[in-house]
Amino acid sequence: MSMELRKPIMFVGMALLLVMVGVFQSWSLALTIVNLCIISAIMAMGVNMQWGYAGLFNAGVMGFAALGGLAAIVIGMPPVQETWQAGGGGILATVAVVAVTVGAVLLLRRRFKGNKPVRTFGIAAIIIVGYFVARAFFMPAVDAIESIEPAKTGYLGGLGLPILLSWIVGGVMAACAAWIVGKVALGLRSDYLAIATLGISEIIIAILKNEEWLTRGVKNVNGLPRPTPYEVDLQQEPWVLDLVEKYGLSAIELSSIIVKVCYAGLFLAVLLILLFLAERALHSPWGRMMRAIRDNETAANAMGKDVTGRHLEVFILGSAVIGIAGAMLVTLDGQFTPTSYQPLRFTFLIWVMVIVGGAGNNFGAIMGGFVVWFTWIQAEPVGAWFLDTTTAFLAADDPLRLHLIEGAAYMRPITMGVVLLLVLRFAPKGLIPEQTWHR
C-alpha cells in the first residue's frame, strides 16, 4: 500500500473506532478518549522532533510534561493573599539572590576567562555565599507559607491569569529546562543525554512532590480554572434545555458532551498549529540538515555544521511541545497531582507511540498517539468483555472464570506488548514511516 493511500485509510479507521466507542459505550467516553489521544499525540510529536529529526534519546519526558502542569498552577490559580503576606517577600528575596548569584558567576567567567584558578575559586566562593544567603531568606519564608491553613492552601497560588496562557508558559518552562540539560549533556556521548534527562525528570518530580509552598505537594491543587463553560452553568441555558427536550437526552450527559467537544476543539486547534509548524520545519533546509546530522554526524561535522548547536535547538523545541501538552493535560483534568507522573504513562507509552506510529514522520507520531492511547484505554474493558464471553460456559462461581475476569486489568500491558511486537515484526518503520523524498 502506498504512503499516500495508507495515511488517510489509517486516520479514517481510527475515526471509525472512536465512533464505535460512542455508539456501543457512550459518546462522553469517546470524547474523553479523543481529548486524551490528542494530548498524547502532541507529546509524541515532541519526542518525534528529538528522536525522529535528530536521533536524540530523551528519557525524561515525564519531567518536561510535569513542568507544563506546573505552569497551569503558576498562571491559572489565583494568588493566596495570606501566604503572600506571610512569606511572599522571602521568596522574592530568594529569587533576587539567586539571580544576583548567577549574574555574578557569569560576569566572573567573562572577566577572568584566561585565569582559570581565579575563575574556579571565585565561582565556588560566589555559589557558596549565594547559597547561604538565599537559604537565610528561603527557609523562614517556606515555614511561614506552609503554616497558613495547610489543609486548604499552604502555598502561594498563582497569578490568576487565563488558563490558556499556561499552555504557552508550560512550553517556555520546559524549553528552559531543556536548555540547561542540553548545555550540560549535548555534545557528549548519547547515553549521557539519556541519563541526564532521566535524572532531571526525577529531580523535577521530587521537587513538585515535596515543595508544598509551590505545588501543595501530595495534597494536590484542585479547582483549576477552565477555558470552557461549566456543566452546571450549561444545564441552565435555554438552548441546552431545548436540546434535552428535543432529543430526550439527560441534561447532565449533554452538558458533559458539550464541554468535552469544546476541549476537543481547543486541543485540535493546538495540534493542527503544531503539525503545520513541524511539517514546515521538517521539509525546510533546517529539517534536511537535522536529518543529515542524524544519519551521519561525523560527515556533517566535517562539513562545518554546528552539530551540538543544532541538537540543542531541536531538543529545546521538542521539550517545549511536551511542556505544552503537559499544561493541556492538567487543564483538562482540572487538578495538579504530582504523584500521577509515572514513567510508564509519561515516558514509556509516549516512546511506544513514536515507535508504533513511525519515527521521523509527524503524521506517524500523531497516529501512534491515537492508536496506543486508544488501545491502552480500551484494553481493560474489552478484555473483561472477552474473558466474560469466552468463559460463559463455566459456572458463575467457577474459580477459573473468576480468576480470569479479575485479571482483566492485566490486559493493558499484555495488549500493549502484543501491539508493539506485531508492529515491530510487520511494520518495523512504524504504521506511517518516514518519507525519504520531498516534493
C-alpha positions in Angstrom: 0.0 0.0 0.0 1.4 3.4 -1.0 2.1 6.1 1.6 -0.5 8.4 0.1 -3.2 5.8 0.5 -2.1 4.3 3.8 -2.3 7.6 5.7 -5.9 8.5 5.1 -7.1 4.9 5.5 -5.5 4.7 8.9 -6.9 8.0 10.1 -10.4 7.1 8.8 -10.1 3.7 10.5 -9.1 5.4 13.8 -12.1 7.7 13.5 -14.4 4.8 12.9 -13.1 3.1 16.1 -13.9 6.2 18.1 -17.4 6.3 16.6 -17.9 2.7 17.6 -17.0 3.6 21.2 -19.6 6.4 21.1 -22.3 4.0 19.7 -21.6 0.9 21.8 -20.4 2.5 25.0 -21.0 6.3 25.3 -20.3 9.5 23.5 -18.9 11.0 26.6 -16.3 8.3 26.9 -15.5 8.6 23.2 -14.9 12.3 23.5 -12.7 11.7 26.6 -10.6 9.3 24.7 -10.4 11.8 21.8 -9.1 14.6 24.1 -6.5 12.3 25.7 -5.4 11.0 22.3 -4.8 14.5 21.0 -2.7 15.4 24.1 -0.8 12.1 23.7 -0.3 12.8 20.0 1.2 16.2 20.8 3.6 14.7 23.3 4.6 12.1 20.8 5.2 14.9 18.3 7.6 16.5 20.7 9.6 13.2 21.2 9.5 12.6 17.4 11.2 16.0 16.9 14.0 14.9 19.1 14.4 11.3 18.1 12.9 11.3 14.6 14.6 14.5 13.4 17.9 14.3 15.3 18.3 10.9 16.9 18.3 12.4 20.5 17.1 9.9 23.2 15.0 11.8 25.8 14.3 9.5 28.7 12.8 12.3 30.8 9.5 13.1 29.0 7.8 12.8 32.4 9.7 15.8 33.8 9.0 18.1 30.9 5.3 17.2 31.0 5.3 17.9 34.8 6.8 21.4 34.2 3.9 22.1 31.8 1.5 21.0 34.5 3.2 23.3 37.0 2.6 26.2 34.6 -1.1 25.7 34.9 -0.8 26.4 38.6 1.5 29.3 38.3 -0.6 31.0 35.6 -4.2 29.9 36.3 -4.7 29.7 40.1 -5.5 32.9 42.0 -2.8 34.1 44.5 -3.3 33.3 48.1 -3.1 36.7 49.8 -2.4 35.3 53.3 0.5 33.2 52.3 2.0 36.1 50.2 1.8 38.3 53.2 3.4 35.7 55.4 6.3 34.6 53.2 6.0 36.1 49.7 8.6 38.7 50.4 11.1 36.0 51.5 10.5 34.0 48.3 11.0 37.1 46.1 14.2 37.9 48.1 15.4 34.4 47.4 14.8 34.7 43.7 16.7 38.0 43.7 19.7 36.4 45.5 19.7 33.6 43.0 19.6 36.0 40.1 22.4 38.1 41.5 24.5 34.9 42.2 24.0 33.7 38.6 24.9 37.1 37.2 28.0 37.3 39.3 29.1 33.9 38.2 28.6 34.8 34.5 30.4 38.1 35.0 33.4 36.4 36.7 33.6 33.8 34.0 33.8 36.6 31.4 36.3 38.8 33.2 38.7 36.0 34.2 38.4 33.8 31.1 42.2 33.4 30.9 42.9 32.9 34.6 41.4 29.5 35.4 42.5 29.2 39.1 41.0 32.6 40.0 37.9 31.9 38.0 37.4 28.5 39.6 37.8 29.6 43.2 35.9 32.8 42.6 32.9 30.9 41.2 32.9 28.4 44.1 33.0 31.3 46.6 30.1 33.1 44.9 28.0 30.0 44.8 28.7 29.1 48.5 27.9 32.6 49.7 24.8 32.9 47.4 23.5 29.5 48.7 23.7 30.5 52.4 22.2 34.0 51.8 19.4 32.5 49.7 18.8 29.8 52.4 18.5 32.5 55.1 15.6 34.1 53.2 14.1 30.9 51.8 13.6 28.6 54.8 11.7 31.0 57.1 9.5 32.0 54.1 8.6 28.4 53.4 7.8 27.7 57.0 5.6 30.7 57.2 3.8 29.9 53.9 3.1 26.2 54.7 1.7 27.1 58.1 -1.2 29.1 56.7 -4.2 26.8 56.6 -2.2 23.8 55.2 -5.3 21.7 54.7 -6.8 24.3 52.4 -4.0 26.3 50.9 -0.5 26.4 52.4 1.0 27.6 49.1 1.4 30.8 47.2 -1.1 30.1 44.5 -0.6 31.6 41.0 -1.1 34.8 39.0 -4.8 34.4 38.4 -4.4 34.8 34.6 -6.4 32.9 31.9 -5.5 29.3 32.0 -4.9 29.2 28.2 -1.7 31.3 28.8 -0.3 28.4 30.8 0.0 26.3 27.7 2.5 28.8 26.3 4.2 29.3 29.6 4.4 25.5 30.1 6.3 25.2 26.8 8.6 28.0 27.8 9.4 26.4 31.2 10.1 23.0 29.6 12.3 24.7 27.0 14.3 26.4 29.7 14.8 23.1 31.5 15.8 21.5 28.2 18.4 24.3 27.6 20.0 23.6 31.0 20.1 19.8 30.4 21.3 20.3 26.8 24.1 22.7 27.7 25.4 20.0 30.1 24.8 16.8 28.2 24.7 17.5 24.5 27.9 17.1 22.7 28.8 14.2 24.9 28.0 10.5 24.2 24.3 9.9 23.5 23.9 7.7 26.6 24.8 10.7 28.8 21.8 12.6 27.4 19.5 9.7 28.3 21.0 9.6 31.9 20.7 13.4 32.2 17.1 13.6 31.1 16.1 10.7 33.3 17.8 12.2 36.3 16.4 15.7 35.8 12.9 14.4 35.3 13.1 12.5 38.7 14.5 15.6 40.3 11.6 17.7 38.9 9.0 15.2 40.2 10.7 15.1 43.6 10.6 18.9 43.9 6.9 19.0 42.9 6.1 16.3 45.5 7.9 17.9 48.4 7.8 21.7 47.9 4.4 22.4 49.3 4.8 26.1 49.2 4.8 25.9 45.4 2.5 23.0 44.5 1.0 21.8 47.8 2.9 18.6 47.2 1.0 15.4 47.6 -2.1 17.4 48.8 -2.7 18.3 45.1 -4.0 21.5 43.7 -7.7 21.2 42.8 -10.2 23.5 41.2 -8.0 24.9 38.4 -10.0 27.4 36.2 -11.2 26.1 32.9 -11.3 27.6 29.4 -14.7 26.0 28.8 -18.1 26.5 30.4 -19.0 24.5 33.5 -21.6 21.8 33.2 -23.8 23.3 36.0 -24.0 26.6 34.1 -24.8 24.9 30.8 -27.7 22.9 32.4 -29.4 26.3 33.0 -29.0 27.5 29.4 -32.3 27.6 27.4 -30.7 26.2 24.3 -29.4 23.3 26.2 -32.8 22.6 27.7 -34.3 22.8 24.3 -31.9 20.1 23.0 -32.6 17.9 26.1 -36.4 18.1 25.4 -36.0 17.7 21.6 -33.7 14.6 21.7 -34.7 13.1 25.0 -31.2 13.3 26.5 -30.1 13.8 30.1 -29.1 17.4 30.9 -26.1 16.1 32.8 -24.9 13.9 29.9 -25.5 16.6 27.3 -23.7 19.3 29.2 -20.7 16.9 29.7 -20.6 16.2 26.0 -20.7 19.9 25.1 -17.8 20.7 27.5 -15.7 17.8 26.0 -16.5 19.0 22.5 -15.2 22.5 23.5 -12.0 20.9 24.9 -11.6 18.8 21.7 -11.9 22.0 19.6 -9.2 23.8 21.6 -6.9 20.7 21.6 -7.4 20.1 17.9 -6.5 23.7 17.1 -3.2 23.4 19.0 -2.5 20.0 17.3 -3.0 21.4 13.8 -0.9 24.5 14.5 2.0 22.5 15.9 1.6 20.0 13.0 1.8 22.8 10.4 4.9 24.3 12.0 6.5 20.9 12.5 5.9 20.0 8.9 7.3 23.3 7.6 10.4 22.8 9.8 10.9 19.2 8.7 10.8 19.9 5.0 12.8 23.1 5.3 16.6 23.3 4.8 16.9 23.2 8.6 15.0 19.9 8.7 17.1 18.4 6.0 20.2 19.4 7.8 18.9 17.9 11.0 18.3 14.5 9.3 21.7 14.7 7.7 23.3 15.2 11.1 21.2 12.3 12.5 22.2 9.9 9.7 25.9 10.8 9.7 27.0 13.1 12.5 30.7 12.8 11.6 30.2 13.8 8.0 28.0 16.7 9.0 30.6 17.9 11.5 33.3 17.6 8.8 31.3 19.9 6.5 31.3 22.6 9.1 27.8 22.1 10.7 27.4 23.0 14.3 26.2 19.6 15.4 25.9 20.5 19.1 24.1 23.7 18.4 21.6 22.1 16.1 21.0 19.3 18.6 20.3 21.9 21.3 17.8 23.6 19.1 15.8 20.5 18.3 16.0 19.3 21.9 14.6 22.6 23.2 11.8 22.6 20.5 10.7 19.1 21.3 10.7 19.7 25.0 8.6 22.8 24.6 6.0 20.8 22.7 6.0 18.3 25.5 5.5 21.1 28.0 2.6 22.5 26.1 0.9 19.0 26.2 1.6 18.7 29.9 -0.2 22.0 30.6 -3.1 21.0 28.4 -3.5 17.7 30.3 -3.6 19.4 33.7 -6.1 21.9 32.3 -8.3 19.0 31.1 -8.1 17.2 34.5 -8.8 20.4 36.5 -6.2 19.4 39.1 -2.4 19.0 39.5 -1.4 15.7 41.0 2.4 15.3 41.3 2.1 11.6 42.2 0.3 10.8 38.9 3.5 11.4 36.9 4.8 7.9 36.4 7.4 6.8 33.9 5.0 4.2 32.4 2.5 6.8 31.4 4.6 9.8 30.6 7.8 8.2 29.2 7.3 4.6 28.1 3.9 5.0 26.5 5.0 8.1 24.7 8.0 6.3 23.2 5.8 3.4 22.2 3.6 5.9 20.4 6.6 7.2 18.4 7.8 3.7 17.6 4.4 2.4 16.6 3.4 5.5 14.6 6.7 5.9 12.8 9.8 7.9 13.9 10.6 10.8 11.7 7.1 11.3 10.5 4.8 13.8 12.2 1.7 12.1 10.9 3.1 8.8 12.2 3.6 10.3 15.7 0.0 11.5 15.7 -1.3 8.2 14.5 0.8 6.4 17.1 -0.6 8.7 19.8 -4.2 7.8 18.9 -3.6 4.1 18.4 -1.6 3.5 21.5 -3.8 5.6 23.9 -7.0 4.1 22.4 -5.6 0.6 22.9 -4.4 1.4 26.4 -7.8 2.7 27.4 -9.9 0.1 25.7 -7.8 -3.0 26.5 -9.2 -3.5 30.0 -13.0 -3.2 29.3 -12.7 -5.1 26.0 -10.5 -7.7 27.7 -13.1 -8.0 30.5 -15.9 -8.5 28.0 -13.8 -11.0 26.0 -12.9 -13.1 29.1 -16.5 -12.9 30.3 -17.8 -14.1 27.0 -15.3 -16.9 26.4 -15.8 -18.3 29.9 -19.6 -18.0 29.8 -19.9 -21.8 29.6 -18.4 -22.1 33.0 -20.4 -21.7 36.2 -20.7 -18.2 37.6 -18.7 -19.1 40.7 -16.1 -21.2 38.9 -12.6 -20.3 40.3 -11.0 -20.3 36.9 -13.7 -17.9 35.5 -13.4 -15.6 38.4 -9.6 -15.6 38.3 -9.6 -14.7 34.6 -12.2 -11.9 34.9 -10.4 -10.5 37.9 -7.2 -10.4 35.9 -8.7 -8.2 33.2 -6.7 -5.3 34.4 -3.5 -7.0 33.2 -4.9 -6.9 29.6 -3.4 -3.4 29.3 0.3 -4.3 29.4 -0.3 -7.6 27.7 -2.2 -6.0 24.8 0.4 -3.2 24.5 3.2 -5.7 24.4 1.4 -7.7 21.6 0.7 -4.5 19.6 4.4 -3.4 19.9 5.6 -6.8 18.8 3.3 -7.0 15.9 4.2 -3.5 14.7 7.9 -4.3 15.0 7.5 -7.5 13.1 5.3 -6.4 10.3 5.9 -2.7 10.1 9.4 -2.1 11.6 9.4 1.5 10.5 6.0 2.2 12.0 2.5 2.5 10.7 3.3 5.6 8.8 7.1 5.5 8.2 9.4 8.4 7.5 9.4 9.6 3.9 12.8 9.9 2.3 11.7 12.0 -0.7 10.4 15.6 -0.9 8.0 17.3 -3.2 
